[in-house]
Every structure is written in C-alpha cells, then in structure tokens.
C-alpha cells in the first residue's frame, strides 16, 4: 500500500491552473509537515511548497503568490493550487511528508505526478 498518494496532475496550457492533492495513509501518524517538491529533466529535485501541522507555509521564490498550499485535515493530506502556470513549471511533482516517531523523524515520498505545461 502506497503511503502517500498523489492526484491532480496532467497536461495544462500556460496560464492555466491545476490542483494537486496528496493523501497520507492512515498508518502515518504525527505528520510534522507535508508539501511538494518537483524535478524537471536534467535538474535536481527542488522545493515547491511545504506546510507544517501548525499551518506555517514555506514557498520557493518562483511560485510565491501563484501556488498556495493548504492542509486537507479531513483526509490527512495537502493541496497545492497551481495558478498561472508557466512552461518552466513543467516537472514531476512529488508529495513529501515529514513524520515524527519516538525514534526520530522520517521522510516519506510519493511516486510523483507529471505536470507538463505547454506554451
């Protein structure tokens, strides 16, 4: 069973919008933060946005004001609303969760969802 399940990716035209959703398995407890990273071909994986369990959000400069992130508390998940998409936003978007255990913290990653933006 996948621990993080992403949805909402797909082809979109520049200037358009998409909403990504990530749900964490009910087996995952005590999520400190969740968010999204992305990786374009030939590039390193980079932060897009994260949000803590207290609601504090952090954004990459390139998406500030365009990609608000929010928690989906009912489903133990997170949304990323992507507005005014640019061709350079094209990437595989990965859901991320930082989870606390008694033994320490652990990262979890989703399998990724493709977001191609056509010009």
C-alpha positions as CSV (number, residue, x, y, z in Angstrom):
1,X,0.0,0.0,0.0
2,X,1.4,3.4,-1.0
3,X,1.9,5.6,2.0
4,X,1.5,8.9,0.0
5,X,-0.9,9.0,-2.9
6,X,-0.9,12.0,-5.3
7,X,-3.6,13.1,-7.8
8,X,-4.4,16.0,-10.0
9,X,-1.5,16.2,-12.4
10,X,-1.8,16.4,-16.2
11,X,-1.2,18.5,-19.2
12,X,-2.2,22.1,-19.0
13,X,-1.7,25.2,-21.1
14,X,0.4,28.1,-19.9
15,X,-1.7,30.5,-17.9
16,X,-4.0,27.7,-16.7
17,X,-4.5,26.1,-13.3
18,X,-4.2,22.7,-11.7
19,X,-4.8,21.5,-8.2
20,X,-2.6,18.7,-6.8
21,X,-3.8,16.6,-3.9
22,X,-1.8,14.2,-1.7
23,X,-3.3,11.9,0.9
24,X,-1.3,10.1,3.5
25,X,-2.1,6.6,4.6
26,X,-3.9,6.3,7.9
27,X,-0.9,4.3,9.0
28,X,1.1,7.5,9.0
29,X,0.6,9.4,12.3
30,X,2.1,12.6,13.7
31,X,2.9,14.4,10.4
32,X,5.0,17.4,11.2
33,X,4.9,18.9,7.7
34,X,3.7,18.0,4.2
35,X,4.3,19.5,0.9
36,X,5.5,19.3,-2.7
37,X,8.8,19.1,-4.5
38,X,9.4,18.9,-8.2
39,X,12.0,17.7,-10.6
40,X,12.4,18.6,-14.2
41,X,14.5,16.5,-16.6
42,X,18.2,17.2,-16.0
43,X,17.6,19.1,-12.8
44,X,17.8,18.3,-9.1
45,X,14.6,17.9,-7.1
46,X,13.6,21.2,-5.6
47,X,11.2,22.5,-3.0
48,X,7.9,23.9,-4.2
49,X,6.0,24.5,-1.0
50,X,5.6,22.9,2.4
51,X,3.2,23.5,5.3
52,X,3.6,22.4,8.9
53,X,1.0,20.9,11.2
54,X,0.7,24.3,12.7
55,X,-0.2,25.9,9.3
56,X,3.1,27.6,8.6
57,X,3.9,27.6,4.9
58,X,7.2,27.9,3.0
59,X,7.4,28.6,-0.7
60,X,10.1,28.6,-3.4
61,X,10.5,32.2,-4.7
62,X,9.5,31.0,-8.2
63,X,6.0,30.0,-7.0
64,X,5.2,32.6,-4.3
65,X,1.8,34.2,-5.0
66,X,0.9,31.6,-7.6
67,X,0.9,28.2,-5.8
68,X,-0.9,28.4,-2.4
69,X,-0.6,25.3,-0.3
70,X,-3.2,24.1,2.2
71,X,-3.8,21.2,4.5
72,X,-6.6,18.8,4.0
73,X,-7.1,17.9,7.6
74,X,-10.1,15.7,6.9
75,X,-8.1,13.3,4.7
76,X,-4.7,13.7,6.3
77,X,-3.4,15.4,3.2
78,X,-2.3,18.5,1.4
79,X,-3.4,20.5,-1.6
80,X,-1.3,22.6,-4.0
81,X,-3.3,25.0,-6.0
82,X,-1.2,25.9,-9.1
83,X,-2.3,29.1,-10.8
84,X,-0.9,31.0,-13.8
85,X,1.3,28.0,-14.8
86,X,4.4,28.7,-16.8
87,X,6.2,26.3,-19.2
88,X,9.1,26.2,-16.7
89,X,6.8,24.8,-14.1
90,X,6.8,21.6,-16.1
91,X,8.1,18.8,-13.9
92,X,7.3,15.7,-12.0
93,X,5.7,16.8,-8.7
94,X,6.4,14.7,-5.6
95,X,4.4,14.7,-2.4
96,X,6.5,14.8,0.7
97,X,5.8,14.2,4.4
98,X,8.0,14.6,7.5
99,X,6.8,12.2,10.1
100,X,7.7,12.0,13.8
101,X,8.3,8.8,15.6
102,X,9.6,8.0,19.0
103,X,12.9,7.1,17.4
104,X,13.1,10.3,15.4
105,X,11.9,11.8,12.2
106,X,11.4,10.1,8.8
107,X,10.8,11.4,5.3
108,X,8.2,9.9,3.0
109,X,7.8,10.5,-0.7
110,X,5.0,9.9,-3.2
111,X,5.6,8.3,-6.6
112,X,5.2,11.6,-8.4
113,X,2.7,13.1,-10.8
114,X,3.6,14.6,-14.2
115,X,2.7,18.2,-14.8
116,X,3.6,19.3,-18.4
117,X,2.8,22.9,-19.2
118,X,2.5,23.7,-22.9
119,X,3.4,27.2,-24.2
